Amino acid sequence: MTAAFPGKVRVISQERYSITDFITEGVTTISELDRKRHEGEDYDVFLEDSTANYFYALYLLSRCESFMYSGQCGGVVMTKSLSDNGFKRMFCFAQDKEIGKEQ
């Protein structure tokens, strides 16, 4: 990506989860998994950092002219609401069709 789009790729540190993580740890929610993974650390500091990074990612996405996402969720709604002028193009992989407006 960085070779194809030099100077245009931004990366934000975020926790990633898979179904096997939940099965292995025997938990059902992200908060339970995070508490197990960050036992012995300052959980509140971890939570504050990951929450700030999440909203920073949504803000950066809202500054783009196009937006691709994998399904409707709260993050999509927040990103759209933070976008001042909307997006020229939007694509939802779950719907497998392009949604958007021409500007």
Sine and cosine of phi, psi and omega as CSV:
sin_phi,cos_phi,sin_psi,cos_psi,sin_omega,cos_omega
0.00,0.00,-0.70,0.72,-0.03,-1.00
-0.92,0.39,-0.52,0.86,0.05,-1.00
-0.95,0.32,-0.63,0.78,-0.03,-1.00
-0.97,0.26,-0.51,0.86,-0.05,-1.00
-0.76,-0.65,0.92,0.40,-0.06,-1.00
-0.87,0.50,0.74,-0.67,0.04,-1.00
0.98,0.21,0.03,1.00,-0.05,-1.00
-0.91,-0.42,-0.13,0.99,-0.05,-1.00
-0.99,-0.12,0.77,-0.64,0.07,-1.00
-0.87,-0.49,0.62,-0.79,-0.03,-1.00
-0.83,-0.56,0.71,-0.70,0.02,-1.00
-0.82,-0.57,0.74,-0.68,0.01,-1.00
-0.91,0.42,0.82,-0.58,0.04,-1.00
-0.58,-0.81,0.52,-0.86,0.10,-0.99
-0.96,0.29,0.64,-0.77,0.07,-1.00
-0.88,-0.47,0.58,-0.81,-0.06,-1.00
-0.77,-0.64,0.50,-0.86,0.11,-0.99
-0.75,-0.66,0.31,-0.95,0.00,-1.00
-0.84,0.55,-0.63,0.78,-0.02,-1.00
-0.89,0.45,-0.50,0.87,0.07,-1.00
-0.87,0.50,-0.69,0.73,-0.02,-1.00
-0.93,0.36,-0.65,0.76,0.00,-1.00
-0.91,0.40,-0.73,0.68,-0.02,-1.00
-0.87,0.50,-0.68,0.73,-0.04,-1.00
-1.00,0.09,-0.20,0.98,0.01,-1.00
0.93,0.36,0.63,0.77,-0.01,-1.00
-0.82,-0.57,0.23,-0.97,0.00,-1.00
-0.86,-0.50,-0.24,0.97,-0.02,-1.00
-0.83,-0.55,0.36,-0.93,0.04,-1.00
-0.89,0.45,-0.64,0.77,-0.02,-1.00
-0.89,0.45,-0.62,0.78,0.07,-1.00
-0.90,0.44,-0.69,0.73,0.00,-1.00
-0.89,0.45,-0.71,0.70,0.02,-1.00
-0.87,0.48,-0.67,0.75,0.01,-1.00
-0.89,0.46,-0.63,0.78,0.03,-1.00
-0.94,0.35,-0.68,0.73,-0.04,-1.00
-0.92,0.38,-0.50,0.87,-0.11,-0.99
-0.92,-0.40,0.44,0.90,0.12,-0.99
-0.87,0.49,0.67,-0.75,0.03,-1.00
1.00,0.08,-0.29,0.96,0.09,-1.00
-0.99,-0.10,0.03,-1.00,0.09,-1.00
-1.00,0.10,1.00,-0.10,-0.06,-1.00
-0.83,0.55,-0.63,0.77,-0.01,-1.00
-0.88,0.47,-0.62,0.79,0.04,-1.00
-0.92,0.40,-0.70,0.71,0.06,-1.00
-0.85,0.53,-0.74,0.68,-0.04,-1.00
-0.88,0.47,-0.68,0.73,0.03,-1.00
-0.89,0.46,-0.70,0.72,-0.01,-1.00
-0.90,0.43,-0.73,0.69,-0.04,-1.00
-0.93,0.36,-0.57,0.82,0.04,-1.00
-0.92,0.38,-0.69,0.72,0.02,-1.00
-0.89,0.46,-0.68,0.73,0.03,-1.00
-0.90,0.45,-0.61,0.79,0.02,-1.00
-0.88,0.47,-0.76,0.65,-0.02,-1.00
-0.94,0.34,-0.52,0.85,0.09,-1.00
-0.89,0.45,-0.67,0.75,0.04,-1.00
-0.88,0.47,-0.70,0.72,0.02,-1.00
-0.88,0.47,-0.67,0.74,0.02,-1.00
-0.89,0.46,-0.72,0.69,0.01,-1.00
-0.87,0.48,-0.67,0.74,0.05,-1.00
-0.87,0.49,-0.60,0.80,-0.03,-1.00
-0.93,0.37,-0.30,0.95,0.00,-1.00
-1.00,0.06,-0.11,0.99,-0.03,-1.00
-0.99,0.15,0.33,-0.95,0.04,-1.00
-1.00,0.03,-0.33,0.94,0.04,-1.00
-0.76,-0.65,0.40,-0.92,-0.11,-0.99
-0.59,-0.81,0.85,-0.52,0.09,-1.00
-0.92,-0.39,0.68,-0.74,0.02,-1.00
-0.55,-0.83,0.28,-0.96,-0.15,-0.99
-0.98,-0.20,-0.03,1.00,0.03,-1.00
0.22,-0.98,0.36,-0.93,-0.04,-1.00
-0.94,0.33,0.78,-0.62,0.06,-1.00
-0.41,-0.91,0.03,-1.00,0.00,-1.00
-0.88,0.47,-0.55,0.83,0.01,-1.00
-0.91,0.41,-0.60,0.80,0.04,-1.00
-0.91,0.41,-0.72,0.70,0.00,-1.00
-0.87,0.49,-0.70,0.71,0.00,-1.00
-0.90,0.43,-0.68,0.73,0.00,-1.00
-0.88,0.48,-0.71,0.71,0.03,-1.00
-0.89,0.46,-0.63,0.77,-0.03,-1.00
-0.95,0.31,-0.47,0.88,0.03,-1.00
-0.98,0.20,-0.31,0.95,-0.02,-1.00
-0.96,0.27,0.85,-0.53,-0.05,-1.00
-0.90,0.44,-0.71,0.70,-0.11,-0.99
-0.91,-0.42,0.24,0.97,-0.09,-1.00
0.96,0.27,-0.23,-0.97,-0.04,-1.00
-0.87,-0.50,0.60,-0.80,0.08,-1.00
-0.89,0.46,-0.67,0.74,-0.02,-1.00
-0.66,-0.75,0.60,-0.80,0.12,-0.99
-0.71,-0.70,0.56,-0.83,0.04,-1.00
-0.65,-0.76,0.80,-0.59,0.05,-1.00
-0.95,-0.32,0.89,-0.46,-0.03,-1.00
-0.88,0.47,-0.55,0.83,-0.02,-1.00
-0.92,0.40,-0.52,0.86,-0.01,-1.00
-1.00,-0.02,-0.30,0.95,0.03,-1.00
0.82,0.57,0.60,0.80,0.10,-1.00
-0.45,-0.89,0.39,-0.92,-0.01,-1.00
-1.00,0.09,0.68,-0.73,0.02,-1.00
-0.83,-0.55,0.67,-0.74,0.08,-1.00
0.27,-0.96,-0.06,-1.00,-0.01,-1.00
-0.74,-0.67,0.54,-0.84,0.07,-1.00
-1.00,0.05,0.65,-0.76,0.05,-1.00
-0.88,-0.47,0.00,0.00,0.00,0.00
